[in-house]
Amino acid sequence: MVVNNDTFFQLDGDDEDITPQSDLSLPNRSIFVVTTAALPWRTGTAVNPLLRAAYLSRKMKEINDNNNNNQTNATTSEQQTYLSRKMKEINNKNNNQTNATTSEQQMVTLVIPWLELEEDRLELYGNNQNFTTSQEQEDYIRDWLRGANMNEEADPVNGLRILFYPARYHSGLKSIFAMGDICSTLRNQTEGSLLSDAVCVLEEPEHLNWYRCPGEGWTK
């Protein structure tokens, strides 16, 4: 094994093995699901990531609850022993004076576009859903989740977190593009502890990278 900047890497092993960096079953990990569309636009890049984020939110609460109740399985392998120790150090640092992540914390964030221009919203969403603020659109999305029997995930305090980034709709390409650096939006509107060891799920990453803004890329 190799340790570089507090990150665990395994050089040998089966290519199908889950690495610690991509293991979503680890407790106390923040997950950001980033996409280029949002309801009420009924497109795959709006509906699929919303449901993905909601189910991840449900699963992370279950994982964290099991971890807090000491129900996780003990392992003795070198990799898991080291990883367990490092994750405990990370969690202690992230939680400051709190020893465990509670199920009330919002561990999963859906990152979606807010169309800044009313003409874009009218063209894409129509007159019936011409939101004047991003909060109105967020309320609409949470109501949709409640209609899908996901009431806990729809809760704005304890459920799924929703974060908007400024965007424009290109009618010729039928696509939404970010008007700025999404990574900066994440850093500016997220507590530093939630970004440590976070997982970022990019929905159709080519859409997110057609136009690159100055700044650090996703791998940073």
NORJO-V710664 format. One record per residue. N is the residue number from 1. RES is the residue in three letters. OMEGA is omega as a letter, one per 20 degrees, with the letter a starting at -180 (* if undefined). NEAR is the number of other ideal C-beta (glycine too) atoms within 12 Angstrom. D_FIRST is the distance of its C-alpha to the first C-alpha in Angstrom with 1 decimal. Layout:
n=N res=RES omega=OMEGA near=NEAR d_first=D_FIRST
n=N res=RES omega=OMEGA near=NEAR d_first=D_FIRST
//
This chain:
n=1 res=MET omega=a near=20 d_first=0.0
n=2 res=VAL omega=r near=14 d_first=3.8
n=3 res=VAL omega=a near=16 d_first=6.8
n=4 res=ASN omega=a near=10 d_first=10.0
n=5 res=ASN omega=r near=9 d_first=13.3
n=6 res=ASP omega=r near=19 d_first=12.2
n=7 res=THR omega=a near=19 d_first=10.4
n=8 res=PHE omega=r near=29 d_first=7.2
n=9 res=PHE omega=r near=20 d_first=5.9
n=10 res=GLN omega=a near=24 d_first=4.8
n=11 res=LEU omega=a near=13 d_first=6.2
n=12 res=ASP omega=r near=11 d_first=7.9
n=13 res=GLY omega=a near=15 d_first=10.3
n=14 res=ASP omega=r near=8 d_first=13.7
n=15 res=ASP omega=a near=9 d_first=14.8
n=16 res=GLU omega=r near=7 d_first=16.8
n=17 res=ASP omega=r near=16 d_first=14.1
n=18 res=ILE omega=r near=17 d_first=14.4
n=19 res=THR omega=r near=22 d_first=11.6
n=20 res=PRO omega=a near=29 d_first=12.0
n=21 res=GLN omega=a near=23 d_first=13.7
n=22 res=SER omega=a near=19 d_first=16.3
n=23 res=ASP omega=a near=22 d_first=16.8
n=24 res=LEU omega=r near=29 d_first=20.4
n=25 res=SER omega=r near=24 d_first=20.7
n=26 res=LEU omega=a near=34 d_first=19.0
n=27 res=PRO omega=r near=36 d_first=21.8
n=28 res=ASN omega=r near=39 d_first=23.3
n=29 res=ARG omega=r near=36 d_first=22.1
n=30 res=SER omega=a near=38 d_first=24.7
n=31 res=ILE omega=r near=41 d_first=25.4
n=32 res=PHE omega=r near=40 d_first=27.7
n=33 res=VAL omega=a near=40 d_first=29.5
n=34 res=VAL omega=a near=39 d_first=31.2
n=35 res=THR omega=a near=41 d_first=34.1
n=36 res=THR omega=r near=40 d_first=37.3
n=37 res=ALA omega=a near=37 d_first=39.9
n=38 res=ALA omega=r near=42 d_first=41.2
n=39 res=LEU omega=j near=35 d_first=44.0
n=40 res=PRO omega=r near=27 d_first=46.9
n=41 res=TRP omega=a near=33 d_first=46.0
n=42 res=ARG omega=r near=17 d_first=45.4
n=43 res=THR omega=a near=26 d_first=42.8
n=44 res=GLY omega=a near=18 d_first=39.5
n=45 res=THR omega=r near=31 d_first=37.5
n=46 res=ALA omega=a near=32 d_first=39.4
n=47 res=VAL omega=a near=25 d_first=39.5
n=48 res=ASN omega=r near=23 d_first=36.2
n=49 res=PRO omega=r near=38 d_first=34.0
n=50 res=LEU omega=r near=40 d_first=36.3
n=51 res=LEU omega=r near=28 d_first=36.0
n=52 res=ARG omega=a near=28 d_first=32.2
n=53 res=ALA omega=a near=42 d_first=32.0
n=54 res=ALA omega=r near=37 d_first=34.4
n=55 res=TYR omega=r near=27 d_first=32.7
n=56 res=LEU omega=r near=33 d_first=29.3
n=57 res=SER omega=r near=38 d_first=31.2
n=58 res=ARG omega=a near=30 d_first=32.6
n=59 res=LYS omega=a near=26 d_first=29.3
n=60 res=MET omega=r near=40 d_first=27.5
n=61 res=LYS omega=r near=31 d_first=30.4
n=62 res=GLU omega=r near=22 d_first=29.9
n=63 res=ILE omega=a near=27 d_first=26.2
n=64 res=ASN omega=r near=32 d_first=26.9
n=65 res=ASP omega=r near=23 d_first=29.9
n=66 res=ASN omega=r near=21 d_first=28.0
n=67 res=ASN omega=a near=28 d_first=25.4
n=68 res=ASN omega=r near=23 d_first=28.2
n=69 res=ASN omega=r near=14 d_first=29.9
n=70 res=ASN omega=a near=12 d_first=27.0
n=71 res=GLN omega=r near=13 d_first=27.1
n=72 res=THR omega=a near=22 d_first=23.5
n=73 res=ASN omega=r near=12 d_first=22.1
n=74 res=ALA omega=r near=10 d_first=20.1
n=75 res=THR omega=a near=13 d_first=16.9
n=76 res=THR omega=a near=10 d_first=15.4
n=77 res=SER omega=a near=15 d_first=12.1
n=78 res=GLU omega=a near=15 d_first=9.0
n=79 res=GLN omega=a near=25 d_first=7.7
n=80 res=GLN omega=r near=24 d_first=11.4
n=81 res=THR omega=r near=16 d_first=12.2
n=82 res=TYR omega=a near=23 d_first=9.9
n=83 res=LEU omega=r near=30 d_first=11.0
n=84 res=SER omega=r near=25 d_first=14.5
n=85 res=ARG omega=a near=19 d_first=14.7
n=86 res=LYS omega=r near=26 d_first=13.7
n=87 res=MET omega=r near=31 d_first=16.1
n=88 res=LYS omega=r near=21 d_first=18.7
n=89 res=GLU omega=a near=18 d_first=18.5
n=90 res=ILE omega=a near=27 d_first=18.9
n=91 res=ASN omega=r near=28 d_first=21.7
n=92 res=ASN omega=r near=19 d_first=23.5
n=93 res=LYS omega=a near=18 d_first=23.5
n=94 res=ASN omega=a near=28 d_first=24.7
n=95 res=ASN omega=r near=24 d_first=27.3
n=96 res=ASN omega=a near=13 d_first=28.7
n=97 res=GLN omega=r near=8 d_first=31.2
n=98 res=THR omega=a near=16 d_first=30.5
n=99 res=ASN omega=a near=15 d_first=28.2
n=100 res=ALA omega=r near=23 d_first=27.7
n=101 res=THR omega=r near=31 d_first=28.2
n=102 res=THR omega=a near=20 d_first=31.6
n=103 res=SER omega=a near=26 d_first=32.7
n=104 res=GLU omega=a near=19 d_first=35.1
n=105 res=GLN omega=r near=30 d_first=32.6
n=106 res=GLN omega=a near=33 d_first=32.4
n=107 res=MET omega=a near=42 d_first=28.8
n=108 res=VAL omega=a near=40 d_first=29.6
n=109 res=THR omega=r near=40 d_first=31.6
n=110 res=LEU omega=a near=44 d_first=33.5
n=111 res=VAL omega=a near=39 d_first=34.0
n=112 res=ILE omega=a near=42 d_first=37.2
n=113 res=PRO omega=r near=44 d_first=39.9
n=114 res=TRP omega=a near=37 d_first=43.2
n=115 res=LEU omega=a near=38 d_first=45.9
n=116 res=GLU omega=a near=23 d_first=47.6
n=117 res=LEU omega=r near=20 d_first=50.9
n=118 res=GLU omega=a near=18 d_first=53.3
n=119 res=GLU omega=r near=14 d_first=54.4
n=120 res=ASP omega=a near=26 d_first=50.9
n=121 res=ARG omega=r near=31 d_first=50.8
n=122 res=LEU omega=a near=18 d_first=54.3
n=123 res=GLU omega=a near=21 d_first=53.4
n=124 res=LEU omega=a near=33 d_first=50.3
n=125 res=TYR omega=a near=30 d_first=51.1
n=126 res=GLY omega=a near=14 d_first=54.9
n=127 res=ASN omega=a near=12 d_first=57.5
n=128 res=ASN omega=r near=10 d_first=56.7
n=129 res=GLN omega=r near=24 d_first=53.3
n=130 res=ASN omega=a near=21 d_first=53.9
n=131 res=PHE omega=r near=29 d_first=51.7
n=132 res=THR omega=r near=16 d_first=52.7
n=133 res=THR omega=r near=16 d_first=49.5
n=134 res=SER omega=r near=24 d_first=45.9
n=135 res=GLN omega=r near=15 d_first=46.5
n=136 res=GLU omega=r near=20 d_first=49.0
n=137 res=GLN omega=r near=32 d_first=46.6
n=138 res=GLU omega=r near=27 d_first=44.0
n=139 res=ASP omega=r near=21 d_first=46.7
n=140 res=TYR omega=a near=29 d_first=47.5
n=141 res=ILE omega=r near=41 d_first=43.9
n=142 res=ARG omega=r near=29 d_first=43.6
n=143 res=ASP omega=r near=19 d_first=47.0
n=144 res=TRP omega=r near=29 d_first=45.7
n=145 res=LEU omega=r near=31 d_first=42.8
n=146 res=ARG omega=r near=20 d_first=45.3
n=147 res=GLY omega=r near=13 d_first=47.3
n=148 res=ALA omega=r near=21 d_first=44.2
n=149 res=ASN omega=r near=13 d_first=44.2
n=150 res=MET omega=a near=24 d_first=41.1
n=151 res=ASN omega=a near=19 d_first=42.9
n=152 res=GLU omega=r near=26 d_first=40.1
n=153 res=GLU omega=a near=35 d_first=37.9
n=154 res=ALA omega=a near=30 d_first=41.0
n=155 res=ASP omega=a near=22 d_first=41.4
n=156 res=PRO omega=a near=20 d_first=41.1
n=157 res=VAL omega=a near=13 d_first=40.0
n=158 res=ASN omega=a near=21 d_first=37.6
n=159 res=GLY omega=a near=33 d_first=36.9
n=160 res=LEU omega=r near=43 d_first=35.4
n=161 res=ARG omega=r near=36 d_first=35.4
n=162 res=ILE omega=a near=40 d_first=37.0
n=163 res=LEU omega=a near=32 d_first=36.6
n=164 res=PHE omega=r near=33 d_first=38.8
n=165 res=TYR omega=a near=37 d_first=38.5
n=166 res=PRO omega=a near=26 d_first=41.6
n=167 res=ALA omega=r near=36 d_first=42.4
n=168 res=ARG omega=r near=27 d_first=45.2
n=169 res=TYR omega=r near=31 d_first=46.3
n=170 res=HIS omega=a near=22 d_first=47.1
n=171 res=SER omega=a near=16 d_first=49.9
n=172 res=GLY omega=a near=9 d_first=49.9
n=173 res=LEU omega=a near=13 d_first=46.2
n=174 res=LYS omega=a near=16 d_first=46.4
n=175 res=SER omega=r near=27 d_first=43.2
n=176 res=ILE omega=r near=40 d_first=42.1
n=177 res=PHE omega=r near=30 d_first=40.4
n=178 res=ALA omega=r near=36 d_first=38.9
n=179 res=MET omega=a near=24 d_first=41.0
n=180 res=GLY omega=a near=23 d_first=38.4
n=181 res=ASP omega=a near=23 d_first=34.7
n=182 res=ILE omega=r near=42 d_first=33.3
n=183 res=CYS omega=r near=30 d_first=30.2
n=184 res=SER omega=r near=21 d_first=32.6
n=185 res=THR omega=r near=27 d_first=34.4
n=186 res=LEU omega=a near=32 d_first=31.3
n=187 res=ARG omega=a near=22 d_first=30.6
n=188 res=ASN omega=a near=17 d_first=34.3
n=189 res=GLN omega=a near=22 d_first=35.0
n=190 res=THR omega=r near=26 d_first=31.9
n=191 res=GLU omega=a near=20 d_first=30.9
n=192 res=GLY omega=a near=16 d_first=27.9
n=193 res=SER omega=a near=22 d_first=26.2
n=194 res=LEU omega=a near=28 d_first=26.4
n=195 res=LEU omega=r near=25 d_first=24.6
n=196 res=SER omega=a near=25 d_first=21.5
n=197 res=ASP omega=r near=32 d_first=18.7
n=198 res=ALA omega=r near=32 d_first=21.5
n=199 res=VAL omega=r near=30 d_first=21.5
n=200 res=CYS omega=r near=33 d_first=24.2
n=201 res=VAL omega=a near=28 d_first=25.8
n=202 res=LEU omega=r near=25 d_first=28.1
n=203 res=GLU omega=a near=33 d_first=31.0
n=204 res=GLU omega=a near=22 d_first=32.2
n=205 res=PRO omega=r near=20 d_first=30.2
n=206 res=GLU omega=r near=14 d_first=32.6
n=207 res=HIS omega=a near=28 d_first=35.4
n=208 res=LEU omega=a near=35 d_first=33.4
n=209 res=ASN omega=r near=21 d_first=32.9
n=210 res=TRP omega=r near=16 d_first=36.2
n=211 res=TYR omega=a near=21 d_first=37.4
n=212 res=ARG omega=r near=18 d_first=34.8
n=213 res=CYS omega=r near=22 d_first=35.8
n=214 res=PRO omega=r near=10 d_first=34.9
n=215 res=GLY omega=a near=17 d_first=31.9
n=216 res=GLU omega=r near=14 d_first=28.1
n=217 res=GLY omega=a near=17 d_first=26.8
n=218 res=TRP omega=a near=22 d_first=25.1
n=219 res=THR omega=r near=10 d_first=21.6
n=220 res=LYS omega=* near=12 d_first=22.2
//
